[in-house]
Amino acid sequence: MEVNGKDDLRSPLLKHPNGAVVTIVPPNNGGNKKIRTLAFKVGGITCASCVASIESALGKLEGVQSVMVSVLQGQAVVKYFPQLISAKTIKEAVEDTGFEVEDFPEQEIAICRLRIKGMACTSCSESTERALLMVDGVKNAVVGLALGEAKVHFDPNVTDTNRIIEAVEDAGFGADLISSGSDVNKVHLKLEGITSDDDFTTIRSSLEFLEGVNHVDIDMEEHKVTISYEPEIIGPRSLIQCIEQAGNGAKSYQAILYTPPRGGETERQHEMLTYRNQFLWSCLFSVPIFVSSMVLPMFPPYGNWLDYKVINMLSVGVVLRWLLCTPVQFIIGRRFYAGSYHALRRKSTNMDVLVALGTNAAYFYSIYIMIKALTLESFEGQDFFETSSMLISFILLGKYLEVLAKGKTSDALAKLTDLAPDTAYLLTLDGDGNVISEMEISTQLIQKNDILKIVPGVKVPVDGIVVDGQSYMNESMITGEARPVAKRPGDKVIGGTVNENGCILIKATHVGSETALSQIVQLVEAAQLAKAPVQKLADQISKFFVPTVVVAAFVTWLGWFIPGQARMYPRIWIPKSMDAFEFALQFGISVLVVACPCALGLATPTAVMVATGKGASQGVLIKGGNALEKAHKVKTVVFDKTGTLTVGKPAVVSSVLFSKFSMEDFCDMTIAAEANSEHPIAKAVVEHAKKLFQKYGSQNEHFTDIKDFEVHPGAGVSGIVGERIILVGNKRLMRLFNVPLGPEVEDYVSENEQLARTCVLVSIDGRAAGAFAVTDPVKPEAARVISYLHSMSISSVMVTGDNWATAIAIASEVGIQKVFAETDPLGKADKIKELQLNGSSVAMVGDGINDSPALVAADVGMAIGAGTDVAIEAADVVLIKSNLEDVITAIDLSRKTMSRIRINYVWALGYNVLGMPIAAGILYPFTGIRLPPWLAGACMAASSISVVCSSLLLQSYKKPFHASRP
């Protein structure tokens, strides 16, 4: 949910005829004022007089733009300028009128996303998180290492994004603002016709005067404007028209769309180029050093000139290597110094510290050797300039390859983002619905309720409803469903899907950030930032990793140096060009640089990034690493019945009267009672009763109103129609109100329940008046899914509010052995808790509405989502195409991902566990094998690359269920 609950406020309650809306003209204080929305419950509202009292009290407050109050819901929604008034003042004003304020948000929370530059390992991401959490007003901060981003929740009355960015920079990292949660819908325009600063003022004033404009940001140098707006109220075409109309007389303004470069891609490309260029420059110096140090001395005629003495024992070769190594150490390698400085200033350590220590040890010892050769007439010593330069070169190569591979981990998300087309055909219709004109426009200019023409082979630009024509849609890119889906007038279409054959007209219903595609991208981005619990292992190890490696390197140096000086091992072990100190130093440097904390930090987030992106492309939205990790532990899956195991579109197959009431009166009272219910079975009953009413009664579509309407969860509804008390529901409702059920009723119910039908009983004035038999066909894949779950050693349970006989009949049809029936929504949550108490990890599969308590109670909540309804808050996993096969996909993908994470840890720790002893020289006494520092640096780079490449193997994931289909 976005900042201030904005998405929750598009509610019908505010448009109800029994509600009231008052708009207050804000004071003209100039400047750019952001509007915030505050929603809260008000107890004690009973009539329009109460509403008027609240409106009057809030209307007098400076800074309140509008007040919206619902009598039925007892809810108030206030739009206000936070620069002029606080939320607390609004609350106090309502309380002063004598009403009780409930569900009031304790504090305003805004959300922003930052791109963090310069992070190398888990230690860096932890340091950034600590720096952000220390900022006053920041409530929560999550930093994703693999994604290179941070998501920050903060109180906008205490701090702002500038202060948050400063905190990141003070910690030694770069930061750019990607987005602010309150600025979801934006349009970027290039301005033409600007000649002075007054023109900017005119345009700003014109835009801010428009209702629905939240924020206007003008770049005077580039002549660009970014406008945040409410898509419910205004759209980009209206904004462009406003700018063009702002000119008068000789002044003529124009605004055209421009697309700013995609921040993440631009940043990654820049990072790749930086590492590549640094590596190439490093090679330019390092290769000659390597040749002069390692290659030419092996060919005496060609390498003799390197031994020519310049002063005393200082040779040409040493001077040449010093001249070539110094730029690599201090210019190309300055990033390691900067990283070490900032890490140590934060009282932490990272990879940069290890590299800086290792290269400096080699470089400055070589300087010491060079000075001795310069000042002494007889001296032999070995310099390590090639160690320093080649170490930096290999690490830069490793970082370049790592960034290259990390870019591939977000490929699935990038493909989703690019699904929306660039242009669309906008139609203008007259009052009779005839097409007046057709115009090709940018998809960024589409507004709500626009009529768009979708020709065969073209992508749908936004979410909408078909108003004319028929066709088939390929929705595989959104839902993962390969078969084209038929679309007729009234059906929903999803932005990004492809029209297969017919030409259709659609009405835009969701644009900008509200489209299914945008919501999917937002969910996946949030999931990729969230840390999986298994990441805690890497975080714990990283705290002690670098200090441990430094100590190990020092102990290694002592372990070789002291015995060497004491001649405790044969002198022949030491190369002729070295002494015991230099020999030991090489082992110490190798230990320093072979160990890499980066690979540990990348093991989990890269796998989560690939898995969540891959899942989204196959119609399974997994909300973060926590859900991904929990899903692999699931041993019991609990299914709701209606809309989950069944199609969810019940139909009445028979109806009967048990009393002397006429069918017309019976249907009239049933419709009155069920018309206010949202339950699918209630809708089916109403639809059937209307047909009967028209068949046996008049054609009048006006039905009797109901009073004292009450919903009894899991049982039915009750109320008073005319002078009669009416109950519509199951046997449980009848027992609750002590309605006697005779043998005729019991026989009818029993007969239909054995056929897996649900009986809806109707009682009038305490006596059974009639009943409807409702059937909801089982989904064709349900039985195969239950069978496959059993083969995965996962048990299945059904929990439903329906009667026992129907529940058992459905369960036996699909192969479920354990059933809980006649259970209300809270009872479903209790049943899940009972299963959890038995030690079982439970997943709940439901429709995300009535099953919200159960979805929250389960270890993993899986919501059946259909079409554009993808943002279901209660669930951990959203199955976009409402197909039960994706329950298996979600669990299997989780298992594959956790397996891949474990393999990643093996790669990451394996390099360190095996590499450090080899670097320390454990094999040297027996085999003569030792790991030179430059080769140790290559191993360090290889560990990170291997982990990222290991995660990328998840890109080849395929659904397990399709292979086993009959």
Helices and strands as residue ranges (DSSP letters): G 3-9, G 12-15, E 19-23, E 36-43, H 48-59, E 64-70, E 75-80, H 87-96, E 100-102, E 110-117, H 122-133, E 138-144, E 149-154, H 161-170, E 174-180, E 186-192, H 197-209, E 213-219, E 224-229, H 236-246, E 254-257, H 263-290, I 291-295, G 296-298, H 300-303, G 304-307, E 309-311, E 314-315, H 316-327, I 328-332, H 334-345, H 351-375, H 385-409, H 411-417, E 423-429, E 435-442, G 443-445, E 451-454, E 463-468, E 471-474, H 476-479, E 485-487, E 492-493, E 498-499, E 504-510, G 512-514, H 516-529, H 535-565, G 571-573, H 580-594, H 597-617, E 620-622, H 625-631, E 636-639, I 641-645, E 651-657, H 663-674, H 680-696, E 706-712, E 716-721, E 724-729, H 731-736, H 743-753, E 758-764, E 767-775, H 782-791, E 795-799, H 804-814, E 818-820, H 825-837, E 842-846, H 852-857, E 860-864, E 877-879, H 885-919, H 924-927, H 933-952, G 953-956, G 962-964
